[in-house]
Amino acid sequence: MARVNDVGGQTGFGPLRIEPDEPPFHADWEARVYALNVAMLRRGAYDLDRFRDAIERMPPEEYLAASYYERWLHAIETLTADG
Amino acid sequence: MADARFAVGDRVRTRAVDPPHHTRLPRYACGQVGEVVEVQGSWILADDRAQRVAEPRVETVYTVRFRAEELWGPPAGHLVQVELWESYLEEAG
């Protein structure tokens, strides 16, 4: 059963918005989420496949409303709560 | 190291059924016929790792090329390449 992230080829999302000189992070919290995920992966708390799975298991309406790093944070929270 | 079932130039068909777990076969490429353009070595199957399978399968990964018009209709003219584990594929003949 294809999941909400599996949108390749789907229309209705509008054109890609290209941001000139886009910084890697739009806020400090995004950089902290990035660093936290790297630390968790290196510690072996979980692997990248479980991480992606956790993102895909977000409720669809939350997934679509969330930004990229909001999804990362959701996955980190899910996986650490799962134990 | 897994033995490679397919070779460059082989026509393959992707499985048609979506599994109820994490996978790396996107919906738009399900049940489609493509051509193997590169053999990418052996890798742990993402589906198994995501499900924390105790002994995850190790399989050959292939770059498979599809025609965009076969996936989504006209216009023709561009190609889509997806990297797919061997268990996602069957011979197309």
Backbone of each chain as nested JSON, in Angstrom:
{
  "chains": [
    {"id": "A", "residues": [
      {"number": 1, "name": "MET", "atoms": {"N": [0.86, -1.183, 0.0], "CA": [0.0, 0.0, 0.0], "C": [0.899, 1.236, 0.0]}},
      {"number": 2, "name": "ALA", "atoms": {"N": [0.923, 1.897, -1.121], "CA": [1.822, 3.04, -1.282], "C": [1.514, 4.098, -0.226]}},
      {"number": 3, "name": "ARG", "atoms": {"N": [2.556, 4.737, 0.203], "CA": [2.442, 5.67, 1.322], "C": [2.421, 7.111, 0.844]}},
      {"number": 4, "name": "VAL", "atoms": {"N": [2.12, 8.016, 1.744], "CA": [1.881, 9.415, 1.384], "C": [3.113, 10.067, 0.758]}},
      {"number": 5, "name": "ASN", "atoms": {"N": [4.314, 9.589, 1.131], "CA": [5.523, 10.189, 0.57], "C": [5.724, 9.831, -0.896]}},
      {"number": 6, "name": "ASP", "atoms": {"N": [5.053, 8.782, -1.353], "CA": [5.3, 8.205, -2.674], "C": [4.532, 8.992, -3.733]}},
      {"number": 7, "name": "VAL", "atoms": {"N": [5.001, 10.188, -4.005], "CA": [4.26, 11.126, -4.851], "C": [4.854, 11.298, -6.243]}},
      {"number": 8, "name": "GLY", "atoms": {"N": [5.867, 10.535, -6.575], "CA": [6.488, 10.676, -7.885], "C": [5.455, 10.562, -8.988]}},
      {"number": 9, "name": "GLY", "atoms": {"N": [5.419, 11.524, -9.881], "CA": [4.496, 11.491, -11.005], "C": [3.133, 12.083, -10.694]}},
      {"number": 10, "name": "GLN", "atoms": {"N": [2.902, 12.441, -9.433], "CA": [1.598, 12.984, -9.066], "C": [1.567, 14.472, -9.405]}},
      {"number": 11, "name": "THR", "atoms": {"N": [0.43, 14.95, -9.87], "CA": [0.306, 16.369, -10.173], "C": [-0.481, 17.048, -9.055]}},
      {"number": 12, "name": "GLY", "atoms": {"N": [-0.535, 18.373, -9.131], "CA": [-1.315, 19.13, -8.158], "C": [-0.464, 19.809, -7.108]}},
      {"number": 13, "name": "PHE", "atoms": {"N": [0.82, 19.513, -7.095], "CA": [1.67, 20.15, -6.094], "C": [2.233, 21.475, -6.57]}},
      {"number": 14, "name": "GLY", "atoms": {"N": [2.024, 21.818, -7.833], "CA": [2.532, 23.078, -8.354], "C": [3.993, 22.966, -8.738]}},
      {"number": 15, "name": "PRO", "atoms": {"N": [4.531, 24.031, -9.351], "CA": [5.921, 23.993, -9.805], "C": [6.89, 24.02, -8.618]}},
      {"number": 16, "name": "LEU", "atoms": {"N": [8.092, 23.499, -8.848], "CA": [9.135, 23.582, -7.824], "C": [9.5, 25.041, -7.59]}},
      {"number": 17, "name": "ARG", "atoms": {"N": [9.653, 25.409, -6.336], "CA": [10.071, 26.774, -6.002], "C": [11.573, 26.744, -5.753]}},
      {"number": 18, "name": "ILE", "atoms": {"N": [12.315, 27.363, -6.661], "CA": [13.764, 27.407, -6.543], "C": [14.144, 28.68, -5.802]}},
      {"number": 19, "name": "GLU", "atoms": {"N": [14.848, 28.538, -4.696], "CA": [15.262, 29.686, -3.899], "C": [16.701, 30.032, -4.253]}},
      {"number": 20, "name": "PRO", "atoms": {"N": [16.954, 31.217, -4.802], "CA": [18.339, 31.569, -5.135], "C": [19.196, 31.678, -3.868]}},
      {"number": 21, "name": "ASP", "atoms": {"N": [20.429, 31.189, -3.939], "CA": [21.365, 31.23, -2.8], "C": [20.761, 30.618, -1.547]}},
      {"number": 22, "name": "GLU", "atoms": {"N": [20.043, 29.509, -1.747], "CA": [19.377, 28.895, -0.594], "C": [20.412, 28.404, 0.423]}},
      {"number": 23, "name": "PRO", "atoms": {"N": [20.267, 28.788, 1.695], "CA": [21.186, 28.267, 2.72], "C": [20.847, 26.816, 3.034]}},
      {"number": 24, "name": "PRO", "atoms": {"N": [21.79, 26.056, 3.574], "CA": [21.488, 24.662, 3.924], "C": [20.407, 24.539, 4.988]}},
      {"number": 25, "name": "PHE", "atoms": {"N": [20.352, 25.521, 5.881], "CA": [19.343, 25.51, 6.939], "C": [18.675, 26.878, 6.985]}},
      {"number": 26, "name": "HIS", "atoms": {"N": [17.373, 26.881, 7.169], "CA": [16.632, 28.139, 7.205], "C": [16.465, 28.662, 8.627]}},
      {"number": 27, "name": "ALA", "atoms": {"N": [16.859, 27.869, 9.598], "CA": [16.792, 28.272, 10.998], "C": [17.75, 27.384, 11.785]}},
      {"number": 28, "name": "ASP", "atoms": {"N": [18.173, 27.896, 12.953], "CA": [19.124, 27.135, 13.775], "C": [18.569, 25.773, 14.167]}},
      {"number": 29, "name": "TRP", "atoms": {"N": [17.263, 25.713, 14.438], "CA": [16.705, 24.428, 14.891], "C": [16.861, 23.354, 13.828]}},
      {"number": 30, "name": "GLU", "atoms": {"N": [16.851, 23.762, 12.541], "CA": [17.019, 22.768, 11.478], "C": [18.422, 22.163, 11.536]}},
      {"number": 31, "name": "ALA", "atoms": {"N": [19.406, 23.004, 11.769], "CA": [20.782, 22.506, 11.87], "C": [20.926, 21.571, 13.057]}},
      {"number": 32, "name": "ARG", "atoms": {"N": [20.238, 21.887, 14.156], "CA": [20.314, 21.013, 15.333], "C": [19.657, 19.671, 15.067]}},
      {"number": 33, "name": "VAL", "atoms": {"N": [18.544, 19.687, 14.321], "CA": [17.886, 18.421, 13.97], "C": [18.807, 17.59, 13.078]}},
      {"number": 34, "name": "TYR", "atoms": {"N": [19.426, 18.248, 12.123], "CA": [20.372, 17.552, 11.243], "C": [21.478, 16.894, 12.068]}},
      {"number": 35, "name": "ALA", "atoms": {"N": [22.094, 17.677, 12.969], "CA": [23.198, 17.171, 13.789], "C": [22.733, 16.037, 14.693]}},
      {"number": 36, "name": "LEU", "atoms": {"N": [21.555, 16.186, 15.244], "CA": [21.009, 15.151, 16.127], "C": [20.843, 13.843, 15.367]}},
      {"number": 37, "name": "ASN", "atoms": {"N": [20.315, 13.91, 14.14], "CA": [20.116, 12.696, 13.353], "C": [21.449, 12.038, 12.992]}},
      {"number": 38, "name": "VAL", "atoms": {"N": [22.431, 12.844, 12.629], "CA": [23.758, 12.287, 12.335], "C": [24.306, 11.565, 13.561]}},
      {"number": 39, "name": "ALA", "atoms": {"N": [24.172, 12.201, 14.735], "CA": [24.677, 11.59, 15.975], "C": [23.955, 10.273, 16.265]}},
      {"number": 40, "name": "MET", "atoms": {"N": [22.639, 10.262, 16.077], "CA": [21.857, 9.043, 16.347], "C": [22.247, 7.918, 15.384]}},
      {"number": 41, "name": "LEU", "atoms": {"N": [22.436, 8.265, 14.124], "CA": [22.811, 7.248, 13.138], "C": [24.197, 6.69, 13.441]}},
      {"number": 42, "name": "ARG", "atoms": {"N": [25.124, 7.576, 13.789], "CA": [26.479, 7.117, 14.073], "C": [26.538, 6.277, 15.327]}},
      {"number": 43, "name": "ARG", "atoms": {"N": [25.656, 6.574, 16.288], "CA": [25.604, 5.783, 17.528], "C": [24.899, 4.452, 17.305]}},
      {"number": 44, "name": "GLY", "atoms": {"N": [24.271, 4.278, 16.132], "CA": [23.56, 3.03, 15.89], "C": [22.215, 2.957, 16.585]}},
      {"number": 45, "name": "ALA", "atoms": {"N": [21.661, 4.104, 16.946], "CA": [20.35, 4.102, 17.59], "C": [19.294, 3.561, 16.63]}},
      {"number": 46, "name": "TYR", "atoms": {"N": [19.48, 3.868, 15.353], "CA": [18.614, 3.337, 14.296], "C": [19.382, 3.482, 13.0]}},
      {"number": 47, "name": "ASP", "atoms": {"N": [18.837, 2.919, 11.913], "CA": [19.493, 3.07, 10.615], "C": [18.621, 3.92, 9.695]}},
      {"number": 48, "name": "LEU", "atoms": {"N": [19.173, 4.225, 8.541], "CA": [18.504, 5.148, 7.618], "C": [17.177, 4.586, 7.101]}},
      {"number": 49, "name": "ASP", "atoms": {"N": [17.102, 3.271, 6.951], "CA": [15.862, 2.673, 6.441], "C": [14.732, 2.793, 7.467]}},
      {"number": 50, "name": "ARG", "atoms": {"N": [15.056, 2.568, 8.74], "CA": [14.048, 2.756, 9.79], "C": [13.662, 4.218, 9.907]}},
      {"number": 51, "name": "PHE", "atoms": {"N": [14.637, 5.083, 9.685], "CA": [14.372, 6.522, 9.726], "C": [13.375, 6.905, 8.64]}},
      {"number": 52, "name": "ARG", "atoms": {"N": [13.617, 6.448, 7.418], "CA": [12.694, 6.748, 6.32], "C": [11.323, 6.147, 6.595]}},
      {"number": 53, "name": "ASP", "atoms": {"N": [11.299, 4.932, 7.122], "CA": [10.036, 4.28, 7.449], "C": [9.246, 5.106, 8.465]}},
      {"number": 54, "name": "ALA", "atoms": {"N": [9.944, 5.659, 9.448], "CA": [9.262, 6.461, 10.474], "C": [8.637, 7.705, 9.853]}},
      {"number": 55, "name": "ILE", "atoms": {"N": [9.322, 8.331, 8.906], "CA": [8.745, 9.482, 8.208], "C": [7.498, 9.059, 7.431]}},
      {"number": 56, "name": "GLU", "atoms": {"N": [7.607, 7.932, 6.745], "CA": [6.493, 7.472, 5.913], "C": [5.258, 7.11, 6.723]}},
      {"number": 57, "name": "ARG", "atoms": {"N": [5.461, 6.786, 7.99], "CA": [4.334, 6.397, 8.853], "C": [3.657, 7.607, 9.507]}},
      {"number": 58, "name": "MET", "atoms": {"N": [4.098, 8.808, 9.189], "CA": [3.402, 9.999, 9.683], "C": [1.981, 9.994, 9.16]}},
      {"number": 59, "name": "PRO", "atoms": {"N": [1.026, 10.486, 9.956], "CA": [-0.321, 10.664, 9.404], "C": [-0.242, 11.544, 8.167]}},
      {"number": 60, "name": "PRO", "atoms": {"N": [-0.928, 11.164, 7.081], "CA": [-0.774, 11.875, 5.807], "C": [-0.938, 13.388, 5.918]}},
      {"number": 61, "name": "GLU", "atoms": {"N": [-1.927, 13.846, 6.674], "CA": [-2.15, 15.296, 6.732], "C": [-0.988, 15.998, 7.433]}},
      {"number": 62, "name": "GLU", "atoms": {"N": [-0.373, 15.33, 8.405], "CA": [0.787, 15.913, 9.083], "C": [1.996, 15.903, 8.161]}},
      {"number": 63, "name": "TYR", "atoms": {"N": [2.165, 14.8, 7.433], "CA": [3.288, 14.693, 6.508], "C": [3.255, 15.816, 5.482]}},
      {"number": 64, "name": "LEU", "atoms": {"N": [2.105, 16.017, 4.864], "CA": [2.008, 17.001, 3.791], "C": [2.161, 18.429, 4.315]}},
      {"number": 65, "name": "ALA", "atoms": {"N": [1.753, 18.677, 5.55], "CA": [1.869, 20.019, 6.118], "C": [3.258, 20.299, 6.662]}},
      {"number": 66, "name": "ALA", "atoms": {"N": [4.049, 19.259, 6.89], "CA": [5.352, 19.431, 7.542], "C": [6.43, 19.83, 6.545]}},
      {"number": 67, "name": "SER", "atoms": {"N": [7.423, 20.566, 7.039], "CA": [8.595, 20.882, 6.224], "C": [9.567, 19.707, 6.31]}},
      {"number": 68, "name": "TYR", "atoms": {"N": [10.596, 19.779, 5.495], "CA": [11.573, 18.696, 5.398], "C": [12.141, 18.341, 6.756]}},
      {"number": 69, "name": "TYR", "atoms": {"N": [12.664, 19.322, 7.515], "CA": [13.285, 19.022, 8.805], "C": [12.264, 18.771, 9.906]}},
      {"number": 70, "name": "GLU", "atoms": {"N": [11.049, 19.251, 9.721], "CA": [9.982, 18.866, 10.651], "C": [9.735, 17.366, 10.542]}},
      {"number": 71, "name": "ARG", "atoms": {"N": [9.827, 16.836, 9.334], "CA": [9.653, 15.396, 9.154], "C": [10.804, 14.631, 9.799]}},
      {"number": 72, "name": "TRP", "atoms": {"N": [12.014, 15.146, 9.645], "CA": [13.158, 14.512, 10.296], "C": [12.944, 14.475, 11.806]}},
      {"number": 73, "name": "LEU", "atoms": {"N": [12.519, 15.596, 12.373], "CA": [12.323, 15.656, 13.83], "C": [11.244, 14.666, 14.257]}},
      {"number": 74, "name": "HIS", "atoms": {"N": [10.174, 14.579, 13.477], "CA": [9.119, 13.623, 13.791], "C": [9.671, 12.204, 13.831]}},
      {"number": 75, "name": "ALA", "atoms": {"N": [10.507, 11.859, 12.855], "CA": [11.076, 10.508, 12.798], "C": [11.988, 10.245, 13.99]}},
      {"number": 76, "name": "ILE", "atoms": {"N": [12.819, 11.21, 14.351], "CA": [13.714, 11.037, 15.501], "C": [12.891, 10.813, 16.756]}},
      {"number": 77, "name": "GLU", "atoms": {"N": [11.83, 11.61, 16.931], "CA": [10.966, 11.457, 18.103], "C": [10.278, 10.1, 18.102]}},
      {"number": 78, "name": "THR", "atoms": {"N": [9.791, 9.67, 16.947], "CA": [9.122, 8.366, 16.842], "C": [10.069, 7.236, 17.211]}},
      {"number": 79, "name": "LEU", "atoms": {"N": [11.278, 7.283, 16.661], "CA": [12.212, 6.179, 16.865], "C": [12.749, 6.15, 18.286]}},
      {"number": 80, "name": "THR", "atoms": {"N": [12.93, 7.299, 18.899], "CA": [13.421, 7.283, 20.279], "C": [12.3, 6.896, 21.231]}},
      {"number": 81, "name": "ALA", "atoms": {"N": [11.063, 7.218, 20.906], "CA": [9.943, 6.792, 21.746], "C": [9.709, 5.296, 21.62]}},
      {"number": 82, "name": "ASP", "atoms": {"N": [9.912, 4.757, 20.395], "CA": [9.752, 3.317, 20.178], "C": [10.775, 2.532, 20.981]}},
      {"number": 83, "name": "GLY", "atoms": {"N": [11.959, 3.11, 21.14], "CA": [13.003, 2.442, 21.932], "C": [13.783, 1.399, 21.164]}}
    ]},
    {"id": "B", "residues": [
      {"number": 1, "name": "MET", "atoms": {"N": [28.34, -11.604, -0.762], "CA": [28.126, -11.068, -2.109], "C": [27.066, -11.922, -2.807]}},
      {"number": 2, "name": "ALA", "atoms": {"N": [26.001, -11.259, -3.257], "CA": [24.917, -12.002, -3.901], "C": [25.242, -12.209, -5.381]}},
      {"number": 3, "name": "ASP", "atoms": {"N": [24.819, -13.348, -5.937], "CA": [24.951, -13.566, -7.379], "C": [23.942, -12.685, -8.097]}},
      {"number": 4, "name": "ALA", "atoms": {"N": [24.33, -12.152, -9.244], "CA": [23.424, -11.292, -10.002], "C": [22.565, -12.135, -10.929]}},
      {"number": 5, "name": "ARG", "atoms": {"N": [21.238, -12.007, -10.766], "CA": [20.313, -12.746, -11.622], "C": [20.2, -12.098, -12.995]}},
      {"number": 6, "name": "PHE", "atoms": {"N": [20.341, -10.766, -13.048], "CA": [20.156, -10.029, -14.29], "C": [21.464, -9.397, -14.74]}},
      {"number": 7, "name": "ALA", "atoms": {"N": [21.492, -9.049, -16.02], "CA": [22.679, -8.428, -16.604], "C": [22.276, -7.186, -17.375]}},
      {"number": 8, "name": "VAL", "atoms": {"N": [23.254, -6.346, -17.668], "CA": [23.001, -5.146, -18.464], "C": [22.355, -5.553, -19.792]}},
      {"number": 9, "name": "GLY", "atoms": {"N": [21.297, -4.85, -20.145], "CA": [20.581, -5.136, -21.376], "C": [19.333, -5.978, -21.167]}},
      {"number": 10, "name": "ASP", "atoms": {"N": [19.213, -6.656, -20.037], "CA": [18.028, -7.48, -19.763], "C": [16.791, -6.595, -19.621]}},
      {"number": 11, "name": "ARG", "atoms": {"N": [15.662, -7.095, -20.141], "CA": [14.384, -6.443, -19.915], "C": [13.763, -7.062, -18.667]}},
      {"number": 12, "name": "VAL", "atoms": {"N": [13.369, -6.209, -17.729], "CA": [12.817, -6.683, -16.473], "C": [11.467, -6.018, -16.223]}},
      {"number": 13, "name": "ARG", "atoms": {"N": [10.628, -6.714, -15.458], "CA": [9.335, -6.16, -15.06], "C": [9.335, -6.016, -13.552]}},
      {"number": 14, "name": "THR", "atoms": {"N": [8.939, -4.867, -13.062], "CA": [8.864, -4.658, -11.621], "C": [7.602, -5.29, -11.064]}},
      {"number": 15, "name": "ARG", "atoms": {"N": [7.67, -5.663, -9.787], "CA": [6.487, -6.275, -9.207], "C": [5.336, -5.272, -9.185]}},
      {"number": 16, "name": "ALA", "atoms": {"N": [4.128, -5.802, -9.24], "CA": [2.945, -4.95, -9.361], "C": [2.305, -4.649, -8.016]}},
      {"number": 17, "name": "VAL", "atoms": {"N": [2.597, -5.468, -7.013], "CA": [1.893, -5.311, -5.737], "C": [2.706, -4.443, -4.794]}},
      {"number": 18, "name": "ASP", "atoms": {"N": [2.079, -3.428, -4.235], "CA": [2.699, -2.579, -3.232], "C": [2.73, -3.289, -1.884]}},
      {"number": 19, "name": "PRO", "atoms": {"N": [3.873, -3.398, -1.249], "CA": [3.908, -4.054, 0.05], "C": [3.439, -3.131, 1.169]}},
      {"number": 20, "name": "PRO", "atoms": {"N": [3.003, -3.672, 2.294], "CA": [2.534, -2.844, 3.407], "C": [3.664, -2.387, 4.321]}},
      {"number": 21, "name": "HIS", "atoms": {"N": [4.836, -2.179, 3.756], "CA": [5.981, -1.755, 4.552], "C": [6.876, -0.864, 3.701]}},
      {"number": 22, "name": "HIS", "atoms": {"N": [7.893, -0.31, 4.311], "CA": [8.839, 0.536, 3.598], "C": [9.473, -0.24, 2.449]}},
      {"number": 23, "name": "THR", "atoms": {"N": [9.55, 0.406, 1.3], "CA": [10.2, -0.186, 0.14], "C": [10.818, 0.92, -0.685]}},
      {"number": 24, "name": "ARG", "atoms": {"N": [11.706, 0.531, -1.605], "CA": [12.348, 1.524, -2.458], "C": [11.888, 1.413, -3.901]}},
      {"number": 25, "name": "LEU", "atoms": {"N": [10.76, 0.732, -4.109], "CA": [10.141, 0.716, -5.435], "C": [9.002, 1.737, -5.427]}},
      {"number": 26, "name": "PRO", "atoms": {"N": [9.169, 2.849, -6.15], "CA": [8.113, 3.862, -6.12], "C": [6.876, 3.408, -6.897]}},
      {"number": 27, "name": "ARG", "atoms": {"N": [5.731, 3.928, -6.491], "CA": [4.462, 3.522, -7.085], "C": [4.445, 3.683, -8.598]}},
      {"number": 28, "name": "TYR", "atoms": {"N": [5.066, 4.792, -9.087], "CA": [4.99, 5.055, -10.524], "C": [5.744, 4.011, -11.339]}},
      {"number": 29, "name": "ALA", "atoms": {"N": [6.634, 3.251, -10.695], "CA": [7.419, 2.242, -11.409], "C": [6.931, 0.823, -11.135]}},
      {"number": 30, "name": "CYS", "atoms": {"N": [5.811, 0.649, -10.459], "CA": [5.27, -0.688, -10.19], "C": [4.675, -1.287, -11.451]}},
      {"number": 31, "name": "GLY", "atoms": {"N": [4.929, -2.579, -11.656], "CA": [4.325, -3.285, -12.776], "C": [4.732, -2.739, -14.127]}},
      {"number": 32, "name": "GLN", "atoms": {"N": [5.953, -2.211, -14.21], "CA": [6.432, -1.602, -15.45], "C": [7.617, -2.384, -16.005]}},
      {"number": 33, "name": "VAL", "atoms": {"N": [7.829, -2.295, -17.289], "CA": [8.947, -2.974, -17.944], "C": [10.044, -1.964, -18.235]}},
      {"number": 34, "name": "GLY", "atoms": {"N": [11.27, -2.312, -17.861], "CA": [12.412, -1.454, -18.121], "C": [13.614, -2.284, -18.526]}},
      {"number": 35, "name": "GLU", "atoms": {"N": [14.715, -1.593, -18.736], "CA": [15.947, -2.244, -19.171], "C": [17.042, -2.027, -18.131]}},
      {"number": 36, "name": "VAL", "atoms": {"N": [17.755, -3.08, -17.803], "CA": [18.878, -2.956, -16.881], "C": [20.014, -2.227, -17.594]}},
      {"number": 37, "name": "VAL", "atoms": {"N": [20.456, -1.118, -17.032], "CA": [21.553, -0.359, -17.643], "C": [22.832, -0.417, -16.817]}},
      {"number": 38, "name": "GLU", "atoms": {"N": [22.723, -0.828, -15.573], "CA": [23.925, -0.952, -14.753], "C": [23.658, -1.924, -13.605]}},
      {"number": 39, "name": "VAL", "atoms": {"N": [24.689, -2.683, -13.239], "CA": [24.603, -3.579, -12.087], "C": [25.403, -2.937, -10.964]}},
      {"number": 40, "name": "GLN", "atoms": {"N": [24.764, -2.698, -9.798], "CA": [25.34, -1.848, -8.766], "C": [25.894, -2.593, -7.559]}},
      {"number": 41, "name": "GLY", "atoms": {"N": [26.122, -3.897, -7.672], "CA": [26.672, -4.624, -6.543], "C": [25.601, -5.045, -5.555]}},
      {"number": 42, "name": "SER", "atoms": {"N": [26.027, -5.587, -4.422], "CA": [25.119, -6.174, -3.44], "C": [24.889, -5.228, -2.27]}},
      {"number": 43, "name": "TRP", "atoms": {"N": [23.647, -5.163, -1.837], "CA": [23.285, -4.264, -0.732], "C": [22.208, -4.913, 0.124]}},
      {"number": 44, "name": "ILE", "atoms": {"N": [22.2, -4.578, 1.398], "CA": [21.154, -5.067, 2.292], "C": [19.819, -4.476, 1.845]}},
      {"number": 45, "name": "LEU", "atoms": {"N": [18.812, -5.323, 1.765], "CA": [17.491, -4.897, 1.303], "C": [16.871, -3.91, 2.295]}},
      {"number": 46, "name": "ALA", "atoms": {"N": [16.525, -2.719, 1.77], "CA": [15.977, -1.653, 2.618], "C": [14.689, -2.094, 3.312]}},
      {"number": 47, "name": "ASP", "atoms": {"N": [13.852, -2.849, 2.598], "CA": [12.585, -3.319, 3.16], "C": [12.837, -4.1, 4.444]}},
      {"number": 48, "name": "ASP", "atoms": {"N": [13.853, -4.988, 4.426], "CA": [14.152, -5.825, 5.589], "C": [14.746, -5.007, 6.726]}},
      {"number": 49, "name": "ARG", "atoms": {"N": [15.655, -4.095, 6.383], "CA": [16.282, -3.276, 7.433], "C": [15.239, -2.397, 8.122]}},
      {"number": 50, "name": "ALA", "atoms": {"N": [14.332, -1.861, 7.341], "CA": [13.313, -0.985, 7.935], "C": [12.42, -1.748, 8.904]}},
      {"number": 51, "name": "GLN", "atoms": {"N": [12.215, -3.028, 8.641], "CA": [11.369, -3.859, 9.496], "C": [12.178, -4.583, 10.572]}},
      {"number": 52, "name": "ARG", "atoms": {"N": [13.459, -4.275, 10.668], "CA": [14.328, -4.885, 11.672], "C": [14.322, -6.406, 11.578]}},
      {"number": 53, "name": "VAL", "atoms": {"N": [14.284, -6.915, 10.344], "CA": [14.396, -8.356, 10.141], "C": [15.747, -8.828, 10.687]}},
      {"number": 54, "name": "ALA", "atoms": {"N": [15.729, -9.951, 11.413], "CA": [16.933, -10.415, 12.106], "C": [18.071, -10.706, 11.137]}},
      {"number": 55, "name": "GLU", "atoms": {"N": [17.77, -11.367, 10.033], "CA": [18.789, -11.645, 9.016], "C": [18.322, -11.047, 7.692]}},
      {"number": 56, "name": "PRO", "atoms": {"N": [18.583, -9.759, 7.506], "CA": [18.075, -9.114, 6.284], "C": [18.73, -9.688, 5.034]}},
      {"number": 57, "name": "ARG", "atoms": {"N": [17.96, -9.741, 3.974], "CA": [18.462, -10.258, 2.701], "C": [19.471, -9.29, 2.079]}},
      {"number": 58, "name": "VAL", "atoms": {"N": [20.456, -9.864, 1.42], "CA": [21.433, -9.083, 0.659], "C": [21.217, -9.421, -0.808]}},
      {"number": 59, "name": "GLU", "atoms": {"N": [20.985, -8.398, -1.608], "CA": [20.647, -8.637, -3.003], "C": [21.385, -7.667, -3.909]}},
      {"number": 60, "name": "THR", "atoms": {"N": [21.498, -8.069, -5.163], "CA": [22.062, -7.174, -6.158], "C": [21.08, -6.039, -6.446]}},
      {"number": 61, "name": "VAL", "atoms": {"N": [21.633, -4.848, -6.628], "CA": [20.838, -3.674, -7.004], "C": [21.135, -3.329, -8.45]}},
      {"number": 62, "name": "TYR", "atoms": {"N": [20.095, -2.967, -9.187], "CA": [20.232, -2.651, -10.608], "C": [19.703, -1.254, -10.903]}},
      {"number": 63, "name": "THR", "atoms": {"N": [20.376, -0.557, -11.801], "CA": [19.795, 0.66, -12.365], "C": [18.925, 0.227, -13.533]}},
      {"number": 64, "name": "VAL", "atoms": {"N": [17.636, 0.519, -13.433], "CA": [16.674, 0.127, -14.467], "C": [16.135, 1.381, -15.139]}},
      {"number": 65, "name": "ARG", "atoms": {"N": [16.108, 1.364, -16.443], "CA": [15.693, 2.529, -17.227], "C": [14.306, 2.301, -17.801]}},
      {"number": 66, "name": "PHE", "atoms": {"N": [13.451, 3.288, -17.626], "CA": [12.094, 3.254, -18.157], "C": [11.885, 4.431, -19.105]}},
      {"number": 67, "name": "ARG", "atoms": {"N": [10.953, 4.265, -20.037], "CA": [10.572, 5.384, -20.901], "C": [9.459, 6.164, -20.196]}},
      {"number": 68, "name": "ALA", "atoms": {"N": [9.648, 7.465, -20.098], "CA": [8.69, 8.288, -19.358], "C": [7.286, 8.154, -19.929]}},
      {"number": 69, "name": "GLU", "atoms": {"N": [7.176, 8.022, -21.251], "CA": [5.836, 7.96, -21.842], "C": [5.141, 6.644, -21.497]}},
      {"number": 70, "name": "GLU", "atoms": {"N": [5.909, 5.613, -21.149], "CA": [5.294, 4.358, -20.732], "C": [4.817, 4.441, -19.281]}},
      {"number": 71, "name": "LEU", "atoms": {"N": [5.478, 5.288, -18.504], "CA": [5.064, 5.441, -17.116], "C": [3.856, 6.366, -17.004]}},
      {"number": 72, "name": "TRP", "atoms": {"N": [3.877, 7.476, -17.778], "CA": [2.895, 8.54, -17.564], "C": [2.185, 9.028, -18.816]}},
      {"number": 73, "name": "GLY", "atoms": {"N": [2.433, 8.385, -19.941], "CA": [1.808, 8.839, -21.171], "C": [2.653, 9.907, -21.855]}},
      {"number": 74, "name": "PRO", "atoms": {"N": [2.191, 10.39, -23.017], "CA": [2.962, 11.367, -23.797], "C": [3.09, 12.693, -23.037]}},
      {"number": 75, "name": "PRO", "atoms": {"N": [4.103, 13.507, -23.378], "CA": [4.968, 13.362, -24.541], "C": [6.116, 12.388, -24.294]}},
      {"number": 76, "name": "ALA", "atoms": {"N": [6.635, 11.855, -25.381], "CA": [7.786, 10.959, -25.3], "C": [9.056, 11.793, -25.267]}},
      {"number": 77, "name": "GLY", "atoms": {"N": [10.193, 11.094, -25.076], "CA": [11.454, 11.795, -25.252], "C": [12.385, 11.779, -24.06]}},
      {"number": 78, "name": "HIS", "atoms": {"N": [11.917, 11.388, -22.878], "CA": [12.916, 11.292, -21.821], "C": [12.797, 9.965, -21.07]}},
      {"number": 79, "name": "LEU", "atoms": {"N": [13.834, 9.694, -20.331], "CA": [13.993, 8.405, -19.663], "C": [14.038, 8.617, -18.15]}},
      {"number": 80, "name": "VAL", "atoms": {"N": [13.611, 7.605, -17.439], "CA": [13.636, 7.639, -15.979], "C": [14.43, 6.435, -15.509]}},
      {"number": 81, "name": "GLN", "atoms": {"N": [15.402, 6.663, -14.638], "CA": [16.202, 5.56, -14.117], "C": [15.977, 5.426, -12.623]}},
      {"number": 82, "name": "VAL", "atoms": {"N": [15.764, 4.19, -12.194], "CA": [15.511, 3.911, -10.782], "C": [16.433, 2.772, -10.355]}},
      {"number": 83, "name": "GLU", "atoms": {"N": [16.979, 2.88, -9.16], "CA": [17.843, 1.818, -8.652], "C": [17.01, 0.876, -7.807]}},
      {"number": 84, "name": "LEU", "atoms": {"N": [16.992, -0.382, -8.203], "CA": [16.045, -1.345, -7.659], "C": [16.726, -2.626, -7.216]}},
      {"number": 85, "name": "TRP", "atoms": {"N": [16.305, -3.127, -6.044], "CA": [16.81, -4.409, -5.575], "C": [16.248, -5.555, -6.424]}},
      {"number": 86, "name": "GLU", "atoms": {"N": [16.966, -6.647, -6.458], "CA": [16.634, -7.776, -7.324], "C": [15.256, -8.347, -7.049]}},
      {"number": 87, "name": "SER", "atoms": {"N": [14.843, -8.412, -5.766], "CA": [13.525, -8.991, -5.466], "C": [12.366, -8.114, -5.935]}},
      {"number": 88, "name": "TYR", "atoms": {"N": [12.659, -6.918, -6.409], "CA": [11.606, -6.077, -6.977], "C": [11.332, -6.463, -8.442]}},
      {"number": 89, "name": "LEU", "atoms": {"N": [12.172, -7.332, -8.999], "CA": [12.206, -7.542, -10.454], "C": [11.936, -8.965, -10.868]}},
      {"number": 90, "name": "GLU", "atoms": {"N": [11.338, -9.115, -12.046], "CA": [11.198, -10.402, -12.716], "C": [11.645, -10.237, -14.156]}},
      {"number": 91, "name": "GLU", "atoms": {"N": [11.893, -11.364, -14.84], "CA": [12.228, -11.279, -16.254], "C": [11.004, -10.792, -17.028]}},
      {"number": 92, "name": "ALA", "atoms": {"N": [11.258, -9.942, -18.019], "CA": [10.133, -9.431, -18.815], "C": [9.979, -10.186, -20.119]}},
      {"number": 93, "name": "GLY", "atoms": {"N": [11.072, -10.783, -20.572], "CA": [11.007, -11.526, -21.822], "C": [10.95, -10.632, -23.052]}}
    ]}
  ]
}
